[in-house]
Each structure stands twice: as C-alpha cells, then as structure tokens.
C-alpha cells in the first residue's frame, strides 16, 4: 500500500551568464537585465497551482537550482522563500540549498543569501585548473573558487558543497588528483565528484573534446575514491561524498523515491497520490518567455504505471550506497516485496546484491555494474 513520503521542493531558475558546452540542463544565456521580480511572482503562482499535491505535509528540503540562481539578488530569494513558507509550512530543521557560480558571487552576497533563508550553498567549481575551466566555458578562475568556498565557510551556512568534475578534456591523473587536494584544503562538508559525460544537444556533442582513455578514467576514479575516503569523505551516493552528518538531505529524498514539487521553467516533480493509488511525474513549461506569459504552468503530467514502479524505484534507490529497506520499497511503490523477488534472485546469483530478511544491499561488484543489475528488472 502506498504511503506518503517526505515532501521536497525544487525551484528552477533558468538563466546563466553563458551556456557551458557540456551542459544539457534547461538553461539560457543571460541577455540584458533579468526579470527577477516577474519570475519570482510566476514561481509563487506556479506553486499555488500545485498546492493540492502537498496533502498536509511539511517541506523538509528546498533546492534552488539552475541555471545560475546566484544571478538573482538575495532580496528576491528571500521574498521567494518567505512566500513559500506562507503557502507550505517548513519543518523545524529544513534544509534550503542554493546553487551558486563563483563568478557571479560578490563577497557581500554570501551573508545576504544566508540571511534570506538559504542554509546550504552548492558552489559549481568543476575544476581549479585555469586551462580546464576555460575549456568548460566557466566564467570563474581558481582564486574566485577558493574565495567563494572560504566565504561560504564563515557566512553562517549550516553546510556547503563543492561541485567537482573529473575525466575532463586532456586531463591527466595528476591534474585530477590536484583538484581533489585543492578542494579538500577548503574543507567543504560535502563534495560532489562526478565524471564529465558528453550529452546530446550540447556543444561538446557536436564538437567532441579529447577525453582521457578508459584506463586513465579508471585510475582517476579508483584512486580518487581512495583519496576522498582518506580525507574523511564517505561516499553515500554514486557521485556524492560527505563528512559525517553532512549528506544532502534533498538529494537523499530524490534517491529514496520521495516526493518533490517542481516549480519554474522545465522543473520536474514526482508526487504520490495515496487516495488514487497513483504516482505521477510533472513537468513545467520549459522556455522562460512561455513560462512568464502562462496562466497554467503545467507542460506535462504522466502517471508511473504499476508495472514500471519497481524499475523506477530501483533506478533511483541504487544510486545510494546504503541498504535498501524492503519496507521502504513497499511503501514507496505500493507493491509487495516479492514482486521483484525473481530479479533479486538473479542479481544475487551474479554477485551484484545480497538479500537479508529486512534489506537488499548492493555489493562492491554491483556498484560497478548497476546497469546490468537493473536489466534484471526490465
């Protein structure tokens, strides 16, 4: 039987100073002054149209992503959060994350965003090497990234994250390790460390750069994980590492198949409707002009069919390193645990998972072959 999971809110701000060549997110280069007031008004109206999905719950986490949310001033972010709080009650220890680009942050902004209600900053560093930053189309340099992290540490935030990429164009093993060491010196409680992938509809897809070969990529990944562990960062998700107690609760809710409202251009949401025995996914109007002109912000709403729920749950849950509670599977999918017993049996036979009375658990081999594991449930 379906039960209501915790509720989060994702807020999308779609503008960037310029589009990065590897980015396939719904983002748009800034041309002239941004319509900050008008867009925040639209976000609030968008949320009002989704209030029936709340079903009496509090908000446990908010994530303001993009794009580059730090292009919006702290006054507008504060107004937005105040309005959200008036519409949906915040939990006592709510986590409110905002993504920020070091190239768009002034020193005074750090305290101002914190005072506006942001509790956690996620800083898009990607690399500390000037050559790599230029290739990635980033607008900041090493010094700006370091200053941003240092300011985040002393501005009152409960936590902050640094985004790092590896497997960059022409990146050597030594360069990748140097990025980890430089990041660690800045003492972020949380690190996102993930491999650059070439996605369709990006500049890198049409003009592919020279990436490290598979042998070098494996060396970077294997030794990078080892070094992060030595530095006290626990891997709790495929590309996320945190000091004890500093996991990103918003992302945990995603991967545990929790619910989240999505507001803003192209924002996605996932909602459980217990009374109707349904799980739905929502998408909002994608282009800023269309979104700002809309009376109804919905672009698409689809139901997760009953037969698709196990795979959708596992595609999310297997990103996490922690054991999978069988009760959680039942509560989040509305299905009995034995629905997937045959697939679990096959995965265990291949050494990809283990099975106990209350949990399923990825093995170290399973962590390397998640796609093969998921194929047992197609």
Phi, psi and omega in degrees: 000132179296140170235154181288121176276175175302154183247131175240172177226127173253131180241122183256126173246113199273356188267145171231163173298316174207155182281128178283146186292345180259355192273126176247015177285165177281083181228154186223135178297144181285130176230103182081195183286137181281144179278065188299310182298314182295321182290319177297320175302316180295319178300318180295316178295322176301313180296321180300324179289342181258005187297335179293344177279348185292317175057044174080008184269160169271161171272126179265328179214153172228140176230120178258107185238183183194206023055194181230089181302333181289359169287338177275140182284161186297329179299316180290322177296319178296318178298317179300311183293324177297317180293320178298316181298327179288335182268322180227124182298141177274144170292160185299326183245041184302140175259124180236106183260141172230131174285146182215143176259126181304334181281354180244003183260123169270158185302324182288340184294328188300307180294325183294317178294323178296315179295333179287346177123352178291130181254346186213130181251136176244111190258120182279087181274310181070312177198161174253003182267124184303316181300317182291320178299320178295318179296327181276357179075020181283150185259004179248168175242181183301316184296316180297322178295317180295316180297319179301315180295319180296319179292321179298327184290334187244011186257010174098001179289149176288332180198164169211155182241146169247129174272124177233142176244151173228173187071034183282163180309125177059024183281131176271166176302317182297321179294319179296318179293325179296323177298319179297315182296317180296318178298315183297326178299335180273357173055048174289139176293340185219139176231131167258120185229108188218157184277138173296128174239147180269115184256150175301157177062031173235162178297322179296333179288322180279332178229077187297133174280169177277111181262160177301150179285172186300323181296316179292321178299318179294319178298316179299313183295311184295311182286329177294317177299317180299316182292319179298321177296319178298328181277000176094014178262121180269127175283117179246353180210162187312319184234022183232137184225137185215151167290162183306126177086004185241026174296150178282110185291330178296311180293325176301320179295321174305305190287340176270014177063036173283182180260148174209134170280145176236120177236150183108172185303118175069010183293140178258147175225161176221124188227137174264127177247093188297315184297329181264358184053049182229152166237126182238156172241138182240149174225138180262163179310133193274321187270137182305318181297313179295321180296313182293334181269357190279151166261327176241121189272354183287133175257320184201139172229125181231151178265138171280109185296153185306317183287345180266348185299317180302313182294318180297317177301311184291326178300328176277308190293331182284357171288338182269148180276343185285157177301152180261111178293130179296327177296321178299317177304314182294318183290322185276337181253339185076016183242155176289150182298330182285357175302326183248019185298323181293317177296320178297318180300316179295319180296320178294320180297330179271002178077021183267337181216163168238157186229121175240184184299321188247347187221157160249149183218132172295140170272172177298325176293319179298327178297332181272341185231052182297320181298319177295321179298314181298332181296342178289346186245012178283000000 
